[in-house]
Amino acid sequence: MNTSGNSYIDLLTPPTIFKTISKIADRLNQPVFVIGGFVRDQILNRETKDIDIVTLGSGINLAKKISKELDSSPVKIFKNFGTAMILVDDIEIQFVGARKESYKSDSRNPIVENGTIEEDQNRRDFTVNALAISLNKNSFGEFIDPFNGLIDLKNKVLKTPLDPDITFSDDPLRMMRAIRFCSQLDFKIEDITLAAINKNINRIKIVAQERITEEINKIILSNQPSVGFKLLEKTGLLKIIFPEFQLLKGVDIKDGKGHKDNFYHTLQVLDNILPYSKDNLWLRWSALLHDIAKPNTKRFNPKQGWTFHGHEDKGARMVPSIFRRLKLPLDNKMKYVQKLVLLHLRPISLTNDSITDSALRRLLFDAGEDLDDLMNLCKSDITSKNKEKKNKYLKRFETVKEKLVDLEDRDKIKNWQPPIDGKEIMSTFKLKPCKEVGLLKEFIKNAILDGEIKNDYKEAKKFMLTKAKELGINE
């Protein structure tokens, strides 16, 4: 973190953008500042593609003038918010006039009035996001830090500029943002600020679901997602925004037998999958939801202890309703997560010595192009603290992977379609769509997967004719 003297001028890169903003603002006689996340991230040596510009005057007019000078993308104007945005190469620059805000209790949308740079900094969520640098020629590079945000940045502490109780009550999404910054930046929330989150958790109910889910996704994609979810649980926010996940927490003990805490196990799996899912949000969602139905399937058997039979099937059936409520996409992304939740026990169940080619073929067929992601999820699901036990599982797991690769090379089952489809069955036997067509399709598929016949058209046709006779169907 470079924080000496006039070195703040060095933060203003790329220099062409800031020199142009300075020149145009001086021509318009408008004080102008770069503020917030860009300044914070530059001090942290963290890459950022977003620049927030605050001016005393019209941010929209300033954006229009600068857009022409920089030959940027067309100006996008958001009249309701009094803001404008331009894109220069891959850098997004937002312009807004300095403002002060006030709130009504039933909305997080503020009543906005023109304000000073000091009033604009007052309305910021955290001291580390209230840092500003002047861009006008006569004060270029001057650092403005009214709340000692630089010290908080150095200490990795999150505080609000003003009373945190008011800050979070006014805009409850800031509670989610605080927790997200802890996950992304390895920050801690100051005790008074954390207490204010605990006090205001019910205010999150006035926030649009899309905005809450956006923050959840950012936590999931962060470097330490488990940190964020532990804070969501500790503050009480989790039981409001994601009650199904809250239910995973806790251990039941009966007759001296307990089970693992599935909340912390799931977070360990989520952390474990990070190396395999750099930008794959949906693989991380699969890790988060893989055991989501365990509370609903938990049973105690005096001989076996605690069981969760069928949690993978019930969990897969829960995925659509969770995605729908959280306003997540209901397309192939949801189906991908559903598939991995459904199949996440299959590779582990194949780690015994009596594994059959039939079982491997079925896994290849069901997983298809998502097999590698499924295998990485299963590998991440091995969280035993017993090193010997863990290494034993991992060794068996590698054996399964080798056998899958070998079988796929021989049989080409992944993403495979049976050589005879429903249309041919109907044409051969002059049938309309009916139960018998489905039965014949299933017979052919199972015969190939079980190794009864080869993955070959002639063998499949001969098998189909034999099965059709057994069903009383004639050509």
N, C-alpha and C positions, 0 to 999 in steps of 0.2 A: 504494500500500500504506500504510494508515494504522496506525501502530504506536506511537503516543505515549500515555504515561501511562495513565489510566483509560479510554481510548477503547475498550478491549475490551468494556466494557459496551454500547457502541453496536453491537457486532457481533451482539448477542443479539436479532435480529429474526427472525420477528415476536415482539414483546415479550410478548404475552398467553401464548404457549406457555411461555416461560421463567419468567415470573412464577408461573404455575400450577405448574410443576415445582418451583420453589423453595418455594412454600407447602406443597405436599403432602409434599415430602421433609423439610422442617423439622418438620412435624406427625408424621412417622414417625421423626424423629430419625435420618435417614439422610444422610450426606454424599453430594452428587451433583454431577456435572460433565458439561459438554458437551465432546466430545473428537473428535479426528481430522479427517476430511475436511471437515466443516462449518466448523470453525475455520479450517482452511487456506484453503478457498475464499472464506470471508468476508473474510479478510485480502487475498486476491488480487482482491477485487471480482468474484468469479465466481459466477454463479447456481447454487444447489444446492437440491435438494428433499429431501435426506436429512440427518437429524439423529441422531447417535449419543450416547446418554446412558449414562454409567457411574455406578453407585452402590455404596457400601459396604453391602451387604445384598442383598435380593431385588429384582432388576430386574423380575421378572414381577409381583410384588405392587405395586411402584411403578407399573407400567404400568396395572394394573387400576384403581388409585385415580385416576390422572390421566385415564384414559379417561372415567370418569364425569364428572369436573369439566369436561373440554373438549368433552364430547358428541361424541367421535370415533367412528370406525368400531369395530366389535367388536375386542377384543384378539386378535391371533394369537399363540399361544404355541408356541415351539419347545423342547420339553422336553429334547431331546438336547443342545441347546446352552445351555440355561438362559437363553434370550433371549425377548423379547416385542416385538411391533410394533403400533403404532396408526397410523391415517391421519387427519390433521387437514387438511381441505380436500384439497390435492394434495401435502401434506408428509408424508413417511414418517418416523416417529420410532421408532428402535430402542432398547430398554432392555436392559441387561445388568449383572450384578453384577461388580465389579472382580475380576480373576482373574489367576493366574499359570499358565503352561503349561510342559509338558515333552513331548518327542516321542520316538517310537520310530523307528528308522531306516527301517522299511518302510512308513511311513504319514505323511501330512501332517495327520492328525487328532490334535490334541493331547490329552494327559491334563490335565484342567483342575481347578484347586483355587481356592478363594477366596483373594483377595489384596488388597493395598493399591492405592491409586491409582498409587503409584510402580511397583509390580510390573506393573500393567496397562499403564503407559506403556512399560515395558521390553520388553513382548511385541509392541509395534507394529512395523510393517514399516520405516518410515522416520521420521527425526527430524521431518520436516514434517507427519507424521501422528500425532505423539505430543503435539501441543499440546493443552492443556486449559484450560477456564475454569470456575471454581467457580460454582455456582448457589445455594448456601445463603445465607440472608439476611446472616449475619455476615461472609461473605467474597465476596459476590456480585460477579462481574466480575474476581476475582483470577485472574491469568494464571499458568499452571504450565508451565514450559518447561525441563525438566531436561537436555535434550540440545542446547540452543542451536538448536532447530529454526527459530526466527524468523530467525536469521542465515542459515541454509541456504535458507529461503524467499525471503529478500531476494536472495540470490546465485543462486537457481534451481539449487541443488545437491541431489542425492539421496544421503543417507548412511543407514546403518542405526543404530539406537540402540545396539545391542550389536555384538559381533563379526559382520561380514557373512557370514563362512564358516559360522557356526552358524545365523545367521538364514535363509540360503538353503537350507542342508541340512535344517533343521527343516521349513520350508514352501517348497518350490521354486517354487510359483506366484508368490511374491514377486519372482522374477526377471522374470517376464512383466509384473508390475505396474510394476516399475521402468521397463521399456522403454515400457510404455503411458503412464506419466506424462511421459516425455520427448516422446512424440508429442503428447499432449494439452496439456501445460503449457509446452513449450519448455524443459524442465529438462535438466541434464547429470548423468551419474552420476559420482560421485567415483571416482578411480582405484582405490583399495583396494576399494571396493564393486564396481566393474566387474571387477576381477581375481577377486573371489570368485564372480561370476556365471560367468565363464569356467571356473573350477575345478569348479563344481557343476552344469554343464549336464546331465549324465546323470541327475541327481536328478529332472529334470522328468518322467521316465518313470513315476514313482509317482503323478502327478497325473491325475485323471480327464480324459478327452478333452473333455468338455463345458466344464470350467473353462478349459482351454487355449484352446478355440475362442472362448469368451466374451471372453477377452483379445485374441485376434486380431481379432475383430469390432470391439472398442473401438479398437484401433489403426487399423483400416481407416476407421472413422468419425471419427477425430481430425482436427485441423487440419493435421497434418503426417504422414500415414501413412508416407511414404518414410523419415522419420527412424526410426520404429519398426522397419521391415523392415531397414534398414541395420544397426541395432543387433542385431537378431535374427541377422543373418548374421555380423556381427563377433564376437559372443560364441560362436557355434557352435550356438545354439539352433535356428536355422532348419533346419539339415540333419536335426535330430531330429524337429521338429514339422511340417515342411512340406518334405520332401525334393525334391518335384517343382519347387518354386520355387527351391530352392538350385541345381538343375541348370542354371538359366538363366544363372548367373554364369560369366563368363569369355569370352575371345576366342580363337578358333583362327585361325592364319595358315598359309597354304599357297601356295607359289609367289608369295610377297609379297602375297597377298590375304587380308584379314581381314574379319570381319563385326562389327557393333556388339555391345556387351555387352547381351544381352537382359534381364538382371536390372535394370540401371540404366535401360534404355529403358522397361521395364514400370513401374518406380517413377515415372518421369517422366509416363507416361500416367495412372497413378493420381493423381498430384498435379494433372495437367491437368484431370481430370474433376471435381474438387471443386466448382467453381462450378455444375455441372449436376446434382449429386447430393447436395444438402444432407443429406437424411435417407434417401437411397436406398442402403442397404447393398448391395443386389444389383447395382446398376449398377456400384458400386465393385468388387465381386467379379468382374464381367465384365471390367473393366479389368485386374484382377490376373491373370486367367486367359486373357486373349485370345491370348497367345503361348506358353501353357504347354507346347504340344507341339513347340516349335521344337527342343529338344535331340533329340527322337526322329525328326525329319524332316530334320535337317541333312545336306546332301550337298555335295560339292565337284565343280564342273564347270570344267575348265580354261578354257573360253570364258566362262561366265557368272559364275564365282566361286562363292561360297557360296549355296546355295538352301535353302528351307524349304517346298517344295511340299507342299500338303495339310495344313499345320499347323493350319489352321482346322477342317478336318473331324476330324482326329485329336484336336485339343484339345477339340472338342465332345463326342467320345466318352469323353474322360478325365474330364469334369465329374462325372458320376454317381459314379464311384469315389472321387474326391476328396471330394465332399460326404458320401458314406457314411462314409468313414474319419474325417472331421473332425466327424461327427455334426451336420452341417448339414441343413436340411430337404430332403426328397426330393420335394417337391410342385411347385407351379407356380413357386416361386422358383428351384428348381434348373433347371426347363425354360426359364425366362426367361434365366438365365445361359448355359445351353447354346445357346439360339438366338442370343444376341448374339455368343458366341464363334464360332459357325458362320458368321455373316453379316458379321463385322467387316471383311472385305476387299472385300465387294461394292460399297459406295458408292465406295471409292477406285478400284476397277477401272472405274468408270463415268465417270471424270474426263477421258476423251479426247474428241476432237471428234466422233467417229463414233458417239456414244451413240445407241441406238435406243429407241423407245417400248416395244418388247417387253421389253428388258432392264429398263427402269424399272418396267413393270407387274409383272414377276416380283419385283422387289425390294419393291414395295408389297405384293404378295400375301404374300410370305414373312415380311416384317417385321411386317405388320399394325399393331396398336395400339402396338407397341414401336418404331416407325420413328424417332420423335424421339430416343429413348434411343440407338438404334443410330447415328444420325447424330452425336450428341454424343460417343459412344465413338470413332467414326472421326475426328472432328475432333481429339479429344484424342490420337489415335494419330500425329498429324503432329508429330514431335519433332526434325526436322532443325535443326541449328545454323546451316545456311546460310539466312540470312534471305530471300534472293531466291528460293531453291528452295521454302522454306516458304510464302512469300506466293503463289507460283505455284500450289501445291497448294491452299491455302485459297481462292483465287479460283475455281479450277475446282470445288472442292467446293461453294461457294455456288451456282454455276451448276447443279450437279446438284440441290441442294435446291430451287431455283426451278422446275426442270423437273418434279420430283416433285410439288410443290404444284400446278402447272398440270395435270399428268396426272391427279392424284387428283380435282381439281375437275371434270374432263371425264368420267372413266371410273368413279370411285367404286370403286377396286379394293381399297383398304385394308379389311381385315376382311370381304372379299367372299366369298360362296359361289356357286359356279356355279349357273345357273338350273335345271339338271336334276340331281337326285341319284340315288343308287344304287337307291332304292326305285322311282322312276319308270321307270328303265331295266329293272329286273326285271319290273315290271308290264307295260310295253309289249311286251316280248319273251317274257313268261312264263318267265323264267329264275330259277333259284335262285342264291345267292351263288356266283360263279365268276370265273375270270380275265377273261373277256370283259366282265363288268360293270365291273371295274376299268379295263380298257383304254378302254372307251367314256367313262367319267368323265374319265380322263386326256386323251383326245383333245379332249373339249369344253373342259376347262380350258385346255389349251395353245392351242387355236384362238382363244379369247377373249384370252388373255394376249399371243399373237403378233399380234393384230389381224386375223386371218383372218375372223372373224365378230364382230358386235357383242355386247355383254353384254345379250342379249335372249332371252326364252324361245322365241319363234317361230323365230329364226335357229338357236338351239341345238338345237331339236327337229328341224329340217330337216337340220342337219349330222349329228346323231346317226343319223338314218335312213340317210343316205348311207354313213356309216362302218360301220353295222351290216351293210349289204349287202356291203361290201368284206370284212367278216369272215365272211360266209356266215350271218349271223343274220337271220331273217325274223320279221315281226310275227305 
